[in-house]
Amino acid sequence: MAVLKVIEILSNSDKSWEDATIKAVKHAAKSVKNIKSVYVQDQSAIVKNDEVTEFRVNLKITFEVN
């Protein structure tokens, strides 16, 4: 039987929501092993001077506990 744990992570990027997601997983993988999946719970963006300047994601990362 596998035991899984879920943590919530916030991340941002000046490129895209996809880039913010990739950055979050890479950063989490430095201290969390056995990542199995990521669920994008929420997306938002910051607008300045009528332009999107930052993409933000709220993620749930699932990993297996040994």
Number of C-alpha atoms within 10 A of each C-alpha: 3 6 8 13 12 15 12 13 17 15 19 22 19 14 12 17 21 15 16 22 24 16 15 21 18 11 12 15 13 8 7 16 12 12 17 11 12 19 13 16 11 11 15 12 17 12 11 9 6 7 9 13 14 17 21 21 23 20 22 18 20 18 19 15 12 8
